[in-house]
């Protein structure tokens, strides 16, 4: 398997690709960060910047100054690498890859592209996929947990939308985060005491259950969301909650396209939209391919691409970027950080992670500092 540049998916968890002007600005920011890191080290370190009382060892400070001077004299440049790991992205269909071993892959991906680009008579109403009966059961569940009723949104809007042109491709739905927010939080959940995460019943993660029918999917989805307590560590505290309790309100202050009325009911509204989104995906896959074919293909891809993501990522960091002075990583899972510290990377780099990592979102920013370049550590 190899990655290609084609991407048939219209759903992006992180939004649209940045234009070149923004990428150039990002590179300048990274360069400035690297220079500022060196400045902090030279002037007493990040510990002083963060307001701590840590004082650098005079000998180490002198050694650092000497080392930086020697680097400048030799005209050696500070080597900096950055990488958005996208830890929460476990969608085996996110990118179009080269998969010569199975010709069905090309057929399925082409069919998905056709379904999304030219749906024709396949662009059916939402209520023919996520049915009235399903909505009624969901409404009952949401009422039982104390959420406000969103039936007016269902009857007056969502159930009548076309599944592709008016739901999957609706840019306003994307900017309001009504489908992507619940997916981000519940797609793949790392649980305490297990190396295997728990995945929401959907097409776009490592879920291994049967998705051959919509009723079967809905039964599994409802049980997962409301009846499956999961032990997760959140900022040092162990919580045992079903996924619906992990959802977070969507604030207008952060996502201005959402209305004040929608903000008030954002928990049940995003749950409904998330269920519709997953139902459309299951319907689409079973329309473009036989369930046995696409599900078997997915399992193979998950095993080779997704389940090996962390070790493969660490291998690349060690073998390709191991000679860097500074490595900045974004959207990193707690699991990757823990495993990196146990490998050769932990011997070669100071691995600086947030002290209050959010296990629910599991998107952490991390800095690797070369112990050779920064012998006194990150807080010196």
C-alpha positions in Angstrom: 0.0 0.0 0.0 1.2 3.5 -0.8 -0.4 6.9 -0.4 -1.5 8.8 -3.5 -2.6 12.5 -3.7 -6.2 11.9 -4.7 -8.8 12.3 -2.0 -12.4 11.3 -2.7 -13.7 12.4 0.6 -15.7 15.6 1.0 -15.6 15.3 4.8 -12.5 16.7 6.5 -12.2 16.6 10.2 -9.7 19.4 10.2 -11.3 21.6 7.5 -10.0 22.6 4.0 -6.3 22.5 3.0 -4.5 25.7 3.7 -3.5 27.9 0.7 0.2 28.4 -0.1 0.2 31.8 1.5 -0.9 30.3 4.9 1.6 27.5 4.6 4.4 30.0 4.0 3.3 31.9 7.1 3.2 28.7 9.1 6.8 27.9 8.0 7.8 31.4 9.2 6.1 30.8 12.5 7.9 27.5 12.9 11.2 29.1 12.1 10.5 31.9 14.6 9.6 29.3 17.2 12.9 27.5 16.7 14.8 30.8 17.0 12.9 31.8 20.1 13.6 28.4 21.7 17.3 29.0 21.2 16.9 32.5 22.6 15.1 31.2 25.7 17.7 28.6 26.2 20.5 31.2 25.9 18.7 33.7 28.3 17.8 31.2 31.0 15.2 29.0 29.5 11.5 28.4 29.2 11.3 28.1 33.0 11.8 31.8 33.4 9.3 32.5 30.6 6.7 30.4 32.3 7.1 32.3 35.6 8.8 29.6 37.6 11.5 30.1 40.1 13.9 27.7 38.4 17.4 29.2 38.0 19.8 27.7 35.4 22.9 26.1 36.5 25.7 28.7 35.8 28.0 26.0 34.3 25.2 24.6 32.1 24.3 28.1 31.0 27.8 28.8 30.1 28.0 25.5 28.2 24.8 26.4 26.3 26.1 29.8 25.4 29.4 28.3 24.2 27.5 25.6 22.3 25.3 28.1 20.5 28.3 30.3 19.7 30.2 27.3 18.3 27.1 26.4 16.2 27.0 29.9 14.8 30.7 29.9 14.2 30.6 26.7 12.3 27.5 27.9 10.4 25.6 24.9 11.4 21.9 25.5 11.2 19.4 24.5 13.8 17.5 21.5 12.3 13.8 21.7 13.0 11.0 19.4 11.9 7.3 19.6 12.4 4.5 17.1 11.8 0.7 17.1 12.4 0.2 13.5 13.4 -3.6 13.7 13.2 -3.9 11.2 16.0 -7.7 11.1 15.9 -7.8 10.3 12.2 -8.3 6.6 11.9 -10.3 6.7 8.7 -8.9 4.1 6.3 -10.8 5.8 3.4 -9.5 9.3 4.1 -6.9 9.2 1.4 -6.7 7.5 -1.9 -3.9 5.0 -1.8 -2.2 2.6 -4.2 -3.4 -0.9 -3.4 -2.4 -3.1 -6.3 -2.9 -6.3 -4.3 -6.7 -5.9 -4.4 -8.4 -4.5 -7.6 -11.7 -4.1 -5.6 -10.1 -1.1 -3.8 -9.9 1.0 -7.0 -13.5 0.0 -7.9 -14.9 1.0 -4.6 -13.0 4.3 -4.3 -14.1 5.3 -7.8 -17.7 4.4 -6.9 -17.5 6.5 -3.8 -16.2 9.4 -5.8 -19.1 9.0 -8.2 -21.7 8.7 -5.5 -20.5 12.0 -3.9 -19.8 13.9 -7.1 -22.8 12.8 -9.2 -25.3 11.2 -6.9 -28.3 11.6 -9.3 -31.2 9.5 -8.1 -29.1 8.2 -5.2 -29.4 11.7 -3.6 -32.4 10.5 -1.6 -34.0 12.3 1.5 -32.3 11.8 4.8 -35.5 10.1 6.2 -35.1 7.3 3.8 -31.7 6.4 5.3 -32.0 7.6 8.9 -35.6 6.7 9.3 -38.4 8.2 11.3 -38.3 5.2 13.6 -34.6 5.7 14.2 -35.1 9.3 15.0 -38.0 8.5 17.4 -35.7 6.1 19.3 -32.9 8.6 19.4 -35.3 11.3 20.6 -36.4 9.1 23.4 -32.8 8.4 24.5 -31.9 12.1 24.4 -35.0 13.0 26.5 -34.1 10.3 29.1 -30.7 11.9 29.6 -32.2 15.3 30.2 -31.5 17.0 26.8 -33.8 19.4 25.1 -36.1 18.3 22.3 -34.8 18.9 18.7 -37.8 17.5 16.8 -38.5 20.8 15.2 -35.1 20.7 13.6 -35.7 17.1 12.4 -39.2 17.8 11.0 -38.6 21.2 9.7 -35.2 20.7 8.1 -33.0 17.6 8.4 -35.3 14.8 7.5 -36.1 16.4 4.2 -32.5 17.2 3.1 -30.9 15.3 0.3 -28.2 13.1 1.7 -25.4 14.3 -0.5 -26.0 17.8 -1.9 -27.8 19.1 1.2 -26.2 17.2 4.0 -22.7 15.8 3.2 -21.8 18.8 1.0 -23.5 21.5 3.1 -20.7 24.0 4.0 -22.7 25.6 6.7 -23.2 22.3 8.4 -19.4 21.9 8.4 -18.7 25.4 9.8 -21.2 24.8 12.6 -19.4 21.6 13.4 -22.6 19.7 13.9 -21.4 16.5 12.4 -17.6 16.8 12.7 -17.6 17.7 16.5 -19.3 14.5 17.7 -17.2 12.5 15.3 -14.0 14.0 16.6 -14.9 13.2 20.2 -16.4 9.7 19.8 -14.7 8.4 16.7 -11.8 6.6 18.5 -11.7 6.5 22.3 -8.6 5.4 24.2 -9.7 3.6 27.3 -7.8 2.9 30.6 -6.1 -0.5 30.8 -6.4 -1.5 27.1 -4.0 -1.2 24.2 -7.0 -1.3 21.8 -9.2 1.8 21.6 -13.0 1.6 21.4 -14.5 2.8 18.2 -17.9 4.2 17.3 -19.9 2.1 14.9 -19.1 3.9 11.7 -17.3 3.4 8.4 -14.6 5.9 9.0 -12.6 4.3 11.9 -11.3 0.9 13.0 -14.7 -0.4 14.0 -14.8 -4.1 13.3 -18.5 -4.9 13.8 -21.0 -5.7 11.1 -22.2 -2.7 9.1 -24.0 -4.7 6.4 -27.4 -3.3 7.2 -28.8 0.0 8.5 -30.9 -1.6 11.3 -27.9 -3.5 12.5 -25.7 -0.4 12.4 -28.3 1.6 14.3 -28.7 -1.0 17.1 -24.9 -1.0 17.6 -24.6 2.9 17.4 -27.4 3.5 19.9 -25.9 1.0 22.4 -22.4 2.5 22.0 -23.5 6.0 22.5 -25.9 5.6 25.5 -25.2 2.2 27.1 -21.5 1.6 27.0 -19.6 3.2 29.9 -15.9 3.7 29.0 -13.0 4.3 31.4 -11.0 7.3 30.2 -8.4 9.4 32.0 -9.2 13.1 31.8 -6.6 15.4 33.2 -5.5 12.9 35.8 -9.0 11.8 36.7 -10.5 8.4 35.8 -14.0 8.8 34.5 -16.4 6.0 33.6 -19.0 7.5 31.3 -20.9 6.5 28.1 -19.8 8.5 25.0 -22.8 10.8 25.0 -21.5 12.4 28.2 -18.2 13.1 26.5 -19.8 15.4 24.0 -19.2 19.1 24.4 -21.4 22.1 23.7 -20.7 24.0 20.5 -20.1 27.6 21.4 -21.0 30.5 19.1 -18.0 32.4 20.4 -15.7 29.8 18.7 -18.0 28.8 15.8 -19.9 32.0 14.8 -22.0 30.4 12.1 -24.0 28.5 14.7 -27.1 30.4 15.8 -27.9 31.2 19.5 -30.8 28.9 19.4 -28.7 26.0 18.0 -26.0 26.7 20.6 -28.6 26.1 23.4 -29.4 22.7 22.0 -26.0 21.9 20.5 -25.6 18.6 22.5 -28.8 16.9 21.1 -28.5 18.6 17.8 -24.9 17.4 17.1 -25.9 13.9 18.3 -28.7 13.8 15.8 -26.5 15.1 13.0 -23.8 12.6 13.9 -26.2 9.8 13.7 -27.4 11.0 10.3 -23.8 11.3 9.1 -22.9 7.8 10.1 -26.1 6.4 8.6 -25.4 8.0 5.3 -21.9 6.6 5.2 -23.2 3.0 5.9 -25.8 3.5 3.2 -23.3 4.8 0.7 -20.8 1.9 1.3 -23.5 -0.7 1.0 -24.8 1.0 -2.2 -21.5 1.2 -4.0 -20.2 -2.3 -3.0 -21.3 -5.6 -1.5 -21.0 -5.5 2.3 -18.7 -8.5 2.4 -16.4 -7.0 -0.1 -15.9 -3.5 1.3 -15.9 -4.7 5.0 -13.2 -7.3 4.3 -11.2 -4.6 2.4 -11.6 -2.2 5.3 -10.3 -4.7 7.8 -7.2 -5.3 5.8 -6.5 -1.6 5.4 -7.1 -1.0 9.1 -4.7 -3.7 10.1 -1.9 -2.4 7.8 -2.5 1.4 8.0 -4.3 2.4 11.2 -3.4 -0.2 13.8 0.3 0.3 12.9 0.1 4.0 12.8 1.9 4.8 16.1 4.8 2.4 15.6 5.2 3.4 12.0 5.2 7.1 13.0 7.8 6.5 15.6 10.0 4.6 13.2 9.9 7.6 10.8 10.7 10.0 13.6 13.7 7.9 14.6 15.0 7.0 11.2 14.3 10.2 9.2 14.1 13.0 11.7 16.3 11.6 14.5 19.1 14.1 13.8 16.8 17.1 14.4 17.5 19.6 17.1 13.8 20.4 17.6 10.8 18.4 16.6 7.3 19.9 17.1 4.3 17.5 16.8 0.7 18.5 16.7 -2.5 16.4 17.4 -0.5 13.7 19.1 -2.2 10.9 21.1 -1.2 10.2 24.7 -0.3 6.6 23.6 2.3 7.9 21.1 3.9 10.1 23.7 4.1 7.2 26.2 5.6 4.8 23.6 8.1 7.5 22.3 9.5 7.8 25.8 10.1 4.1 26.0 12.0 4.0 22.7 15.3 5.4 21.4 13.6 8.7 21.0 13.2 9.0 24.7 17.0 8.5 25.1 17.8 11.1 22.5 15.2 13.8 23.1 13.6 15.6 26.0 9.9 14.9 25.2 7.9 17.8 26.5 4.1 17.3 26.7 1.2 19.1 28.4 0.8 18.4 32.0 -3.0 18.3 31.7 -3.5 16.3 28.5 -7.1 16.0 27.3 -7.8 12.3 26.9 -11.2 12.9 25.3 -10.0 15.0 22.4 -6.5 13.3 22.6 -5.0 16.0 20.4 -1.8 17.2 22.2 1.1 19.4 21.1 4.5 18.0 21.9 8.1 19.3 21.6 11.1 17.1 21.2 14.4 18.8 22.2 17.7 17.1 21.3 19.6 16.3 24.6 22.8 17.0 22.7 21.7 20.5 21.7 19.8 21.2 24.9 21.7 19.3 27.6 20.1 21.1 30.5 16.6 20.1 29.5 13.5 22.1 28.6 13.2 24.1 31.8 16.7 25.2 32.2 
